[in-house]
Amino acid sequence: MESAIQTVVGVFLKSAKGKESLGGNDFQKLVKSQLHNIMMDTDSSEAVKKMQQGLDANQDGKVNFEEYMKLVGYLATSLNTSLP
């Protein structure tokens, strides 16, 4: 579990490139490169942009770590409920 947490944090930090949040392009790249196997429409810029807007609770046009973790939690919950 420690390794999984380190990976989740590391992916965000690498994608954010030293910033506190992910801009649109960085979020697009993260979704496309890291989530293409468990999410549909990762190649659709419009779909990913809508997802980003849905996560952007403070409406600053970026996805911060807390907002990113909501996505991770949602995906983990979805995977858990889809297992037999």
N, CA, C and O of each residue as an XYZ file, in Angstrom:
336
protein
N       0.824     -1.184      0.000
C       0.000      0.000      0.000
C       0.876      1.258      0.000
O       0.544      2.250     -0.650
N       1.980      1.213      0.723
C       2.873      2.372      0.745
C       3.367      2.718     -0.653
O       3.443      3.886     -1.034
N       3.696      1.690     -1.398
C       4.176      1.903     -2.760
C       3.100      2.554     -3.629
O       3.400      3.436     -4.434
N       1.867      2.127     -3.472
C       0.764      2.700     -4.241
C       0.583      4.178     -3.908
O       0.388      5.001     -4.802
N       0.648      4.509     -2.621
C       0.506      5.911     -2.206
C       1.648      6.745     -2.759
O       1.432      7.849     -3.258
N       2.857      6.222     -2.671
C       4.010      6.947     -3.216
C       3.864      7.164     -4.711
O       4.232      8.223     -5.220
N       3.339      6.188     -5.414
C       3.141      6.313     -6.853
C       2.102      7.378     -7.170
O       2.315      8.207     -8.054
N       0.981      7.363     -6.458
C      -0.087      8.340     -6.691
C       0.430      9.760     -6.463
O       0.167     10.657     -7.264
N       1.156      9.959     -5.384
C       1.718     11.282     -5.078
C       2.782     11.645     -6.103
O       2.813     12.773     -6.597
N       3.646     10.704     -6.421
C       4.723     10.951     -7.377
C       4.223     11.332     -8.757
O       4.795     12.209     -9.405
N       3.157     10.680     -9.216
C       2.580     10.999    -10.521
C       2.074     12.435    -10.531
O       2.282     13.164    -11.501
N       1.406     12.843     -9.444
C       0.913     14.219     -9.379
C       2.085     15.208     -9.394
O       2.083     16.163    -10.170
N       3.069     14.979     -8.549
C       4.199     15.907     -8.459
C       4.961     16.012     -9.775
O       5.346     17.105    -10.190
N       5.172     14.891    -10.420
C       5.869     14.895    -11.709
C       5.056     15.640    -12.754
O       5.603     16.424    -13.529
N       3.760     15.398    -12.776
C       2.886     16.048    -13.753
C       2.747     17.537    -13.492
O       2.626     18.325    -14.430
N       2.764     17.930    -12.220
C       2.623     19.344    -11.856
C       3.913     20.133    -12.083
O       3.893     21.364    -12.078
N       5.009     19.449    -12.277
C       6.299     20.084    -12.586
C       6.672     21.171    -11.577
O       7.054     22.279    -11.952
N       6.553     20.834    -10.290
C       6.951     21.762     -9.233
C       5.896     22.785     -8.854
O       6.118     23.592     -7.952
N       4.770     22.768     -9.515
C       3.689     23.697     -9.183
C       2.735     23.027     -8.197
O       2.813     21.822     -7.958
N       1.840     23.825     -7.635
C       0.886     23.289     -6.667
C      -0.320     22.634     -7.321
O      -1.076     21.926     -6.657
N      -0.507     22.861     -8.613
C      -1.676     22.297     -9.288
C      -1.357     22.000    -10.747
O      -0.338     22.433    -11.287
N      -2.258     21.250    -11.364
C      -2.104     20.868    -12.768
C      -2.930     21.794    -13.645
O      -4.136     21.937    -13.441
N      -2.290     22.419    -14.612
C      -3.013     23.188    -15.605
C      -3.674     22.242    -16.594
O      -3.498     21.027    -16.505
N      -4.422     22.784    -17.522
C      -5.165     21.976    -18.483
C      -4.322     20.994    -19.263
O      -4.680     19.821    -19.367
N      -3.212     21.446    -19.815
C      -2.358     20.559    -20.619
C      -1.731     19.462    -19.774
O      -1.661     18.306    -20.191
N      -1.271     19.836    -18.574
C      -0.655     18.845    -17.694
C      -1.668     17.803    -17.240
O      -1.344     16.619    -17.145
N      -2.893     18.238    -16.960
C      -3.944     17.302    -16.563
C      -4.289     16.364    -17.720
O      -4.464     15.162    -17.522
N      -4.384     16.921    -18.928
C      -4.653     16.101    -20.125
C      -3.593     15.007    -20.270
O      -3.919     13.841    -20.488
N      -2.329     15.393    -20.149
C      -1.236     14.434    -20.304
C      -1.286     13.348    -19.232
O      -1.073     12.171    -19.522
N      -1.571     13.755    -17.980
C      -1.646     12.792    -16.892
C      -2.748     11.774    -17.153
O      -2.523     10.568    -17.043
N      -3.923     12.250    -17.495
C      -5.054     11.342    -17.738
C      -4.748     10.403    -18.896
O      -4.974      9.196    -18.804
N      -4.240     10.956    -19.975
C      -3.972     10.143    -21.159
C      -2.884      9.094    -20.900
O      -2.995      7.959    -21.363
N      -1.847      9.468    -20.171
C      -0.734      8.540    -19.971
C      -0.946      7.569    -18.807
O      -0.437      6.449    -18.840
N      -1.687      7.983    -17.787
C      -1.792      7.167    -16.589
C      -3.134      6.455    -16.405
O      -3.215      5.478    -15.660
N      -4.176      6.929    -17.068
C      -5.511      6.393    -16.783
C      -6.213      5.789    -17.992
O      -7.397      5.461    -17.919
N      -5.504      5.641    -19.091
C      -6.138      5.168    -20.319
C      -6.680      3.746    -20.224
O      -7.565      3.382    -20.998
N      -6.181      2.941    -19.307
C      -6.659      1.559    -19.193
C      -7.910      1.415    -18.333
O      -8.610      0.408    -18.436
N      -8.201      2.394    -17.495
C      -9.370      2.265    -16.619
C     -10.438      3.323    -16.879
O     -11.502      3.299    -16.259
N     -10.161      4.246    -17.788
C     -11.139      5.278    -18.125
C     -11.388      5.294    -19.620
O     -10.492      5.025    -20.420
N     -12.623      5.614    -19.980
C     -12.957      5.786    -21.392
C     -12.718      7.240    -21.780
O     -12.679      8.120    -20.921
N     -12.560      7.483    -23.056
C     -12.457      8.836    -23.624
C     -11.220      9.613    -23.183
O     -11.237     10.844    -23.202
N     -10.143      8.925    -22.785
C      -8.944      9.664    -22.396
C      -8.270     10.326    -23.591
O      -7.454     11.231    -23.418
N      -8.600      9.884    -24.796
C      -8.063     10.517    -25.998
C      -8.882     11.731    -26.420
O      -8.461     12.495    -27.288
N     -10.041     11.909    -25.813
C     -10.912     13.033    -26.149
C     -10.567     14.241    -25.284
O     -10.823     14.247    -24.080
N      -9.989     15.253    -25.902
C      -9.621     16.463    -25.166
C     -10.836     17.095    -24.500
O     -10.753     17.600    -23.380
N     -11.961     17.061    -25.203
C     -13.187     17.668    -24.659
C     -13.681     16.910    -23.428
O     -14.090     17.528    -22.445
N     -13.645     15.585    -23.473
C     -14.087     14.779    -22.330
C     -13.191     15.009    -21.120
O     -13.682     15.131    -19.998
N     -11.883     15.069    -21.341
C     -10.950     15.289    -20.242
C     -11.114     16.704    -19.688
O     -11.003     16.914    -18.481
N     -11.373     17.659    -20.550
C     -11.594     19.037    -20.095
C     -12.841     19.119    -19.212
O     -12.838     19.810    -18.193
N     -13.902     18.417    -19.601
C     -15.120     18.397    -18.782
C     -14.850     17.739    -17.438
O     -15.361     18.191    -16.414
N     -14.048     16.671    -17.431
C     -13.691     16.021    -16.179
C     -12.910     16.986    -15.290
O     -13.150     17.065    -14.085
N     -11.977     17.713    -15.891
C     -11.186     18.678    -15.139
C     -12.091     19.746    -14.524
O     -11.922     20.110    -13.361
N     -13.028     20.234    -15.288
C     -13.950     21.246    -14.782
C     -14.787     20.698    -13.628
O     -15.068     21.416    -12.668
N     -15.184     19.435    -13.718
C     -15.948     18.811    -12.649
C     -15.147     18.637    -11.371
O     -15.703     18.699    -10.274
N     -13.849     18.421    -11.504
C     -12.979     18.257    -10.334
C     -12.586     19.591     -9.712
O     -12.269     19.653     -8.524
N     -12.606     20.638    -10.495
C     -12.083     21.949    -10.102
C     -13.031     22.658     -9.126
O     -13.757     23.576     -9.507
N     -13.011     22.218     -7.871
C     -13.944     22.722     -6.857
C     -13.812     24.226     -6.625
O     -14.817     24.906     -6.420
N     -12.589     24.753     -6.654
C     -12.404     26.192     -6.411
C     -12.461     27.016     -7.691
O     -12.273     28.232     -7.656
N     -12.713     26.372     -8.797
C     -12.905     26.994    -10.110
C     -11.774     27.962    -10.498
O     -12.012     29.078    -10.960
N     -10.544     27.491    -10.292
C      -9.396     28.301    -10.693
C      -8.821     27.854    -12.034
O      -7.808     28.386    -12.487
N      -9.469     26.876    -12.668
C      -9.009     26.387    -13.958
C      -7.902     25.366    -13.867
O      -7.336     24.971    -14.886
N      -7.584     24.930    -12.654
C      -6.509     23.972    -12.432
C      -7.007     22.869    -11.505
O      -8.046     23.009    -10.859
N      -6.261     21.779    -11.446
C      -6.581     20.680    -10.539
C      -5.469     20.601     -9.492
O      -4.330     20.257     -9.807
N      -5.816     20.927     -8.240
C      -4.817     20.836     -7.173
C      -4.773     19.415     -6.629
O      -5.518     18.552     -7.092
N      -3.910     19.165     -5.653
C      -3.720     17.805     -5.161
C      -4.998     17.244     -4.541
O      -5.332     16.081     -4.766
N      -5.702     18.039     -3.779
C      -6.941     17.570     -3.155
C      -7.982     17.189     -4.214
O      -8.668     16.175     -4.082
N      -8.090     17.995     -5.244
C      -9.024     17.704     -6.335
C      -8.602     16.444     -7.096
O      -9.443     15.632     -7.483
N      -7.311     16.292     -7.301
C      -6.755     15.100     -7.947
C      -7.071     13.847     -7.129
O      -7.406     12.802     -7.687
N      -6.963     13.959     -5.816
C      -7.239     12.814     -4.956
C      -8.712     12.421     -4.988
O      -9.043     11.254     -4.778
N      -9.589     13.364     -5.245
C     -11.001     13.019     -5.410
C     -11.173     12.122     -6.634
O     -11.955     11.172     -6.606
N     -10.447     12.422     -7.698
C     -10.489     11.575     -8.891
C      -9.950     10.189     -8.573
O     -10.552      9.186     -8.956
N      -8.825     10.125     -7.879
C      -8.230      8.834     -7.517
C      -9.204      8.035     -6.655
O      -9.385      6.837     -6.873
N      -9.828      8.687     -5.683
C     -10.793      8.007     -4.823
C     -11.997      7.503     -5.602
O     -12.465      6.387     -5.379
N     -12.493      8.322     -6.511
C     -13.626      7.918     -7.336
C     -13.270      6.692     -8.188
O     -14.048      5.743     -8.285
N     -12.090      6.732     -8.798
C     -11.668      5.608     -9.642
C     -11.479      4.333     -8.817
O     -11.850      3.244     -9.255
N     -10.900      4.475     -7.619
C     -10.706      3.311     -6.756
C     -12.052      2.726     -6.336
O     -12.219      1.507     -6.316
N     -12.994      3.574     -6.008
C     -14.329      3.110     -5.626
C     -15.015      2.420     -6.803
O     -15.659      1.384     -6.638
N     -14.872      3.004     -7.984
C     -15.474      2.409     -9.180
C     -14.885      1.038     -9.472
O     -15.612      0.108     -9.822
N     -13.578      0.909     -9.329
C     -12.944     -0.392     -9.559
C     -13.404     -1.414     -8.521
O     -13.624     -2.581     -8.844
N     -13.545     -0.974     -7.292
C     -13.973     -1.867     -6.220
C     -15.384     -2.396     -6.463
O     -15.653     -3.575     -6.230
N     -16.271     -1.545     -6.924
C     -17.651     -1.979     -7.141
C     -17.808     -2.810     -8.416
O     -18.797     -3.525     -8.576
N     -16.832     -2.713     -9.320
C     -16.932     -3.482    -10.561
C     -16.331     -4.884    -10.444
O     -16.478     -5.707    -11.348
N     -15.660     -5.145     -9.335
C     -15.067     -6.471     -9.131
C     -16.141     -7.449     -8.659
O     -17.059     -7.063     -7.936
N     -16.027     -8.720     -9.066
C     -17.038     -9.718     -8.654
C     -17.007    -10.000     -7.169
O     -17.793    -10.810     -6.678
